[in-house]
Structures are given as C-alpha cells and as structure tokens.
Amino acid sequence: MLKIGMIGAGFVAGFHERALRSVRDAELAGLCAPKGTEALAELARQNRLGETNVYKSVADLANAVDVLCIFAPNFARLEIMADIARAVEKGAELKGLIIEKPLARNVKGATELVRLARQTNVPTAYFENQIHMPAIVQARAQLAQVEKAMGPAHLARSAEEHGGPHEPWFWDPTTQGGGVCCDMGCHSIACGMFMLTPSGKPMDYLRPVSVNATMALLKWGKEPWASQLKARGVDYAATPAEDYSSVTLELEDPQTHQRSIVQAINSWMYDAPGLRLLMETFGPGYSYTVNSLQSPTGMFISDAAAAAVLDTELALEKSQASRGSLILQPNEIDLYGYIAEWLDALPAFEAGRDGALNVEYGKLITELIMAAYMSHEQRKVIDLTDPTVRAELESYVPLIQQGKGNEVL
C-alpha cells in the first residue's frame, strides 16, 4: 500500500483526491498546504482513502509518505522541490515524485526543477492527464492495425476552452507564468504530440521543428469582464495576459523525416455549457474525434428550480449556468484521464522507474510553450532546429510573464 502525500489542497488536489478513490493499493496519507488541508483531509477520510493527516512542513510530509505530489501553485514549485531534495538528503525515503502540469513557468525554472528532482534519485512522473484520456487511448488502440498498414497520423487538432480559472493567482501572469497558453496550452500541445507519435515510439520521439503562435486578449480586457476580474484581485489594465492562444507546432519523424502538424487552440472565453476538450486526429485514410461535451447524460433545471442549485460545477467542470438544458458528465475524473495517470505512475514507482511521462518530458513541453510566447512576441515562426534559438529559450522570460503584457497584447 503506497502512502501518498499531496503538497497543495486546492482545486487540482481535490480532483486527484476524487481520482484516488478508483485506485487500488494507495492511500492519501498526508497533506501540506497553507490552506484547505483540513477540509480535504476530512473528505479523504470520509471516502476511505486512509487516515489522512495534515503536516506543517514539506519535510515532515516527506518523512511520512512514499510518494510526494506537487499540486501547489506554479510560482511555489521550485521552492517546494528544493525542500523535497533537502528532505531526501537528510534521510526521507521516497519511491516517487509527481509534479502536476505545467512543470515550470519558464525553461530556466524547468531546468532547475529537473536538476533538483534527479538529485534525489527518486523516480518521477509528470502529470499530464489528457494524454491518458481513455477516449484517446482507446481510439489509438482501435486504430493500431490501421496505422501499421497506412502509416502514422499527420495532423492533430487539440483544443481546451472554458470561461476562465478559479483562483486569482491563475489570472496573474507573474505568478502563473502567462495566460491561457501557459495554463492550458501545455495540455493541448502535449496531447497533440501524443496523438501524432507513432505507436510504440517514446513520448519524445518526434522532433520539434518550428512553432508559430498568435495570442490575444479578446474578452477579459473588456467591460464588464475587466471590472469583474479586478474585483477578484487581478488588474488586467495593468498586467494583462492572453485569454486566447493559437499555436501551430511542426514535427519531424527522425527516421522517415516525414512532417506532421499540431494545431493547439486554447481560450478562457468559452461561454458555453462548460469546459470543452476537442481533439481531432487525421492519418492516411483514417481519423478520430474526441469531444468532452458529448455526454450520454443531460438534465434540465427550470427558472423556478434554479434557486436550489448549490454548485454548478457538480455537473461539469467550469459550468457557467445553473438552469436550462445542461450537460452532465457522470465521471469527469475518468473522462479527463486523472485515474489513468495514477494507474500509470504508481506501478512504475513500485518497480523503481519513471512514469510514462517524466520531468524531462515536462521540460520539453515548457520549452515548446516558451517558443510559442517568443513567436507571438517576435511575430515570426520560431526555428527550433537552430541552436542559437534553443540557447535563447534557456533564459527567455516572456513579456506577459514579466507583467508587461500591454506591450504585446
């Protein structure tokens, strides 16, 4: 029975608590966070995930569990990883380290985080749930023989859109790392790459060739939305971030030299039933589509009954309505791949190896996200085969991340 410790007790940690209810041979043994720990620990106990204890420090938690998970805000990741490295150096015995997406806010941060993680000699897993979505995994399994006969897919479109994040720090580009491209572009780029990677090849098999990106502030810089955001503690007149991002990533197969394209679209202005994941993959003579808003279940709430609704997100993440004809997803945790990524990581840790996605893979995705910001700033295609460009990315911090989004949006 692996003892899991979560650093962070907010929205993402809550999703993972729900996922662990479907995972065998694991218990949520401890939590550490500035707030929210008592409520999440009590919920975990009610759901029979073990005697979940609350710890005051990362070091104390590290000494009480087998697997540590960094589910804390982006700006706190490096400090937490340094605390974990010190705890391991002083004797904490860990079997695995899990880091939620995105790995870091920029390449410099990702490089340091990878260094600290590898310093511990503990296996790692980078949690990118969308790659593990059962709908995508099963579609690829169904098409495996077709792909073998006809060849790998050549075009992937991957989109994630909703009405905006929950917490103020998510909106602040200086703490989150940017806007929607940093927040959700990491999902769409990684998932798009996976959908194009030939069966049986490593996750980092395809060679990134170029990135071309366009970003914009289309909704949240306007009234009444800007005032609503300011009331939540974020002033987009002073430090704006993009709420729309379109990224085109060109890839090359290093063996056949054939090219493929990922089109990643993300927005925080999707005023519709709730969060939508839309993935499309096209190969020679075949294709598949995934749409998270297509559900076998729906419901209707009249105006008269709407006052009784306690939480619109009980039916669907980022739901923006409490009445009318609504979409209900009976098992979002499974739909989005949260359960599957745990089922990948924990057996790997027991065997003493990394999960399917490790911290080096997380750094690769960070590099591609930074290349997207660079492309938007410079208004040109970024050549990822140029060693000079790759060197520039190592120290690059986007203007939006610096709080200077007014210069490029």
SULHU-V445452 format. One record per residue. N is the residue number from 1. RES is the residue in one small letter. SS is DSSP state (hx for helix, st for strand, lp for the rest). NEAR is the number of other ideal C-beta (glycine too) atoms within 10 Angstrom. D_LAST is the distance of its C-alpha to the last C-alpha in whole Angstrom. Layout:
n	res	ss	near	d_last
N	RES	SS	NEAR	D_LAST
N	RES	SS	NEAR	D_LAST
This chain:
n	res	ss	near	d_last
1	m	lp	10	50
2	l	st	18	47
3	k	st	16	45
4	i	st	28	42
5	g	st	25	40
6	m	st	32	36
7	i	st	27	34
8	g	lp	25	32
9	a	lp	24	33
10	g	lp	19	30
11	f	hx	15	29
12	v	hx	20	29
13	a	hx	23	32
14	g	hx	18	33
15	f	hx	18	33
16	h	hx	25	34
17	e	hx	23	37
18	r	hx	18	38
19	a	hx	21	38
20	l	hx	23	40
21	r	lp	13	43
22	s	lp	14	43
23	v	lp	20	44
24	r	lp	8	47
25	d	lp	9	49
26	a	st	19	46
27	e	st	19	45
28	l	st	28	43
29	a	st	23	45
30	g	st	26	42
31	l	st	27	39
32	c	st	26	37
33	a	lp	21	34
34	p	lp	11	34
35	k	lp	8	34
36	g	lp	15	35
37	t	hx	21	38
38	e	hx	13	41
39	a	hx	12	39
40	l	hx	22	38
41	a	hx	22	42
42	e	hx	12	44
43	l	hx	16	42
44	a	hx	26	43
45	r	hx	14	46
46	q	hx	9	47
47	n	lp	14	45
48	r	lp	8	48
49	l	lp	19	46
50	g	lp	18	48
51	e	lp	11	49
52	t	lp	24	45
53	n	st	18	45
54	v	st	16	43
55	y	lp	20	42
56	k	lp	9	41
57	s	lp	11	40
58	v	hx	23	38
59	a	hx	17	42
60	d	hx	16	44
61	l	hx	26	42
62	a	hx	27	42
63	n	lp	18	46
64	a	lp	16	47
65	v	lp	25	45
66	d	lp	19	45
67	v	st	24	41
68	l	st	31	38
69	c	st	26	35
70	i	st	23	32
71	f	lp	24	30
72	a	lp	24	28
73	p	lp	18	25
74	n	hx	21	23
75	f	hx	16	23
76	a	hx	16	26
77	r	hx	25	27
78	l	hx	18	28
79	e	hx	11	31
80	i	hx	21	32
81	m	hx	29	33
82	a	hx	15	35
83	d	hx	19	37
84	i	hx	25	38
85	a	hx	20	39
86	r	hx	16	41
87	a	hx	21	42
88	v	hx	21	43
89	e	hx	10	45
90	k	lp	10	47
91	g	lp	8	48
92	a	lp	21	46
93	e	lp	11	47
94	l	lp	20	44
95	k	lp	18	44
96	g	st	24	40
97	l	st	29	37
98	i	st	26	34
99	i	st	27	30
100	e	st	25	28
101	k	lp	21	25
102	p	lp	27	23
103	l	lp	30	25
104	a	lp	27	23
105	r	lp	25	19
106	n	lp	23	19
107	v	hx	24	22
108	k	hx	17	24
109	g	hx	21	24
110	a	hx	26	25
111	t	hx	17	28
112	e	hx	15	29
113	l	hx	24	30
114	v	hx	21	31
115	r	hx	12	34
116	l	hx	20	35
117	a	hx	24	35
118	r	hx	15	38
119	q	hx	15	39
120	t	lp	20	41
121	n	lp	8	42
122	v	lp	21	41
123	p	lp	23	40
124	t	st	25	36
125	a	st	28	35
126	y	st	30	31
127	f	st	25	30
128	e	lp	25	28
129	n	hx	24	30
130	q	hx	26	29
131	i	hx	25	30
132	h	hx	25	34
133	m	lp	23	33
134	p	hx	16	37
135	a	hx	19	36
136	i	hx	21	34
137	v	hx	14	37
138	q	hx	12	40
139	a	hx	19	38
140	r	hx	17	38
141	a	hx	11	42
142	q	hx	11	43
143	l	lp	18	41
144	a	hx	12	43
145	q	hx	10	46
146	v	hx	13	44
147	e	hx	18	41
148	k	hx	12	44
149	a	hx	10	46
150	m	hx	13	43
151	g	lp	16	40
152	p	lp	19	37
153	a	lp	21	34
154	h	lp	16	32
155	l	st	16	29
156	a	st	26	27
157	r	st	18	24
158	s	st	30	23
159	a	st	22	21
160	e	st	24	21
161	e	st	22	19
162	h	lp	23	20
163	g	lp	19	19
164	g	lp	22	18
165	p	lp	19	19
166	h	lp	14	22
167	e	lp	15	22
168	p	hx	13	20
169	w	hx	17	20
170	f	hx	23	18
171	w	hx	25	15
172	d	lp	20	15
173	p	hx	26	13
174	t	hx	17	15
175	t	hx	18	18
176	q	hx	24	17
177	g	lp	29	16
178	g	lp	27	12
179	g	lp	34	11
180	v	hx	28	13
181	c	hx	29	13
182	c	hx	30	15
183	d	hx	26	17
184	m	hx	26	18
185	g	hx	29	17
186	c	hx	25	20
187	h	hx	23	22
188	s	hx	29	22
189	i	hx	27	22
190	a	hx	28	25
191	c	hx	28	27
192	g	hx	29	26
193	m	hx	26	27
194	f	hx	25	30
195	m	hx	27	31
196	l	hx	24	31
197	t	lp	22	33
198	p	lp	17	37
199	s	lp	12	39
200	g	lp	9	41
201	k	lp	13	39
202	p	lp	9	37
203	m	lp	18	33
204	d	lp	15	32
205	y	lp	15	34
206	l	lp	24	31
207	r	st	14	30
208	p	st	21	26
209	v	st	17	26
210	s	st	20	22
211	v	st	27	19
212	n	st	17	16
213	a	st	26	13
214	t	st	14	10
215	m	st	28	7
216	a	st	17	6
217	l	lp	23	6
218	l	lp	14	9
219	k	lp	17	12
220	w	lp	23	12
221	g	lp	19	10
222	k	lp	12	13
223	e	lp	7	17
224	p	lp	7	19
225	w	hx	17	17
226	a	hx	18	15
227	s	hx	11	18
228	q	hx	12	20
229	l	hx	19	17
230	k	hx	13	18
231	a	hx	8	22
232	r	lp	11	21
233	g	lp	11	20
234	v	lp	23	17
235	d	lp	12	15
236	y	lp	24	11
237	a	lp	11	11
238	a	lp	10	12
239	t	lp	17	10
240	p	lp	25	8
241	a	lp	30	8
242	e	lp	31	7
243	d	lp	26	10
244	y	st	22	11
245	s	st	27	11
246	s	st	19	14
247	v	st	27	16
248	t	st	18	19
249	l	st	27	21
250	e	st	18	24
251	l	st	23	28
252	e	st	17	31
253	d	lp	19	34
254	p	lp	10	36
255	q	lp	9	39
256	t	lp	10	39
257	h	lp	8	36
258	q	lp	13	35
259	r	st	14	31
260	s	st	24	29
261	i	st	17	26
262	v	st	27	24
263	q	st	16	21
264	a	st	30	19
265	i	st	19	17
266	n	st	28	16
267	s	st	23	15
268	w	lp	26	15
269	m	lp	18	16
270	y	lp	21	19
271	d	lp	11	21
272	a	lp	15	25
273	p	lp	20	28
274	g	lp	24	26
275	l	lp	22	24
276	r	st	19	25
277	l	st	24	25
278	l	st	17	26
279	m	st	24	27
280	e	st	17	29
281	t	st	25	31
282	f	st	18	33
283	g	st	20	35
284	p	lp	12	38
285	g	lp	10	40
286	y	st	16	39
287	s	st	12	36
288	y	st	18	35
289	t	st	13	32
290	v	st	21	31
291	n	st	13	30
292	s	lp	22	30
293	l	lp	14	30
294	q	lp	12	34
295	s	lp	17	36
296	p	lp	7	40
297	t	st	10	40
298	g	st	11	39
299	m	st	10	39
300	f	st	9	40
301	i	st	18	39
302	s	lp	8	40
303	d	lp	9	39
304	a	lp	8	42
305	a	lp	11	42
306	a	hx	13	38
307	a	hx	9	39
308	a	hx	8	41
309	v	lp	15	38
310	l	lp	6	37
311	d	lp	8	34
312	t	hx	18	32
313	e	hx	14	31
314	l	hx	10	35
315	a	lp	23	34
316	l	lp	22	31
317	e	lp	19	28
318	k	lp	19	25
319	s	lp	22	28
320	q	lp	16	26
321	a	lp	18	30
322	s	lp	17	33
323	r	lp	15	35
324	g	st	12	36
325	s	st	10	36
326	l	st	20	34
327	i	st	19	34
328	l	st	16	36
329	q	lp	21	35
330	p	lp	10	39
331	n	lp	11	38
332	e	hx	20	34
333	i	hx	21	35
334	d	hx	18	36
335	l	hx	19	34
336	y	lp	24	31
337	g	lp	24	33
338	y	hx	24	34
339	i	hx	22	37
340	a	hx	21	38
341	e	hx	26	36
342	w	hx	26	38
343	l	hx	16	41
344	d	hx	17	40
345	a	hx	29	39
346	l	hx	24	42
347	p	hx	13	45
348	a	hx	19	43
349	f	hx	22	43
350	e	hx	15	47
351	a	lp	10	48
352	g	lp	10	46
353	r	lp	13	43
354	d	lp	20	39
355	g	lp	24	38
356	a	lp	18	37
357	l	lp	26	33
358	n	lp	23	33
359	v	hx	26	31
360	e	hx	17	31
361	y	hx	23	30
362	g	hx	27	27
363	k	hx	19	26
364	l	hx	21	26
365	i	hx	24	23
366	t	hx	27	21
367	e	hx	21	21
368	l	hx	25	20
369	i	hx	32	17
370	m	hx	29	16
371	a	hx	28	17
372	a	hx	28	14
373	y	hx	31	11
374	m	hx	19	13
375	s	hx	20	13
376	h	hx	26	9
377	e	hx	17	9
378	q	hx	11	12
379	r	lp	10	12
380	k	lp	10	15
381	v	lp	15	18
382	i	st	25	19
383	d	st	14	23
384	l	lp	20	24
385	t	lp	11	27
386	d	lp	11	27
387	p	hx	7	28
388	t	hx	8	26
389	v	hx	16	23
390	r	hx	16	24
391	a	hx	10	25
392	e	hx	15	22
393	l	hx	20	21
394	e	hx	13	23
395	s	hx	10	22
396	y	lp	18	18
397	v	lp	16	16
398	p	lp	27	12
399	l	lp	18	10
400	i	lp	29	9
401	q	lp	22	12
402	q	lp	12	13
403	g	lp	15	11
404	k	lp	16	9
405	g	hx	24	6
406	n	hx	15	5
407	e	hx	10	6
408	v	lp	18	4
409	l	lp	20	0
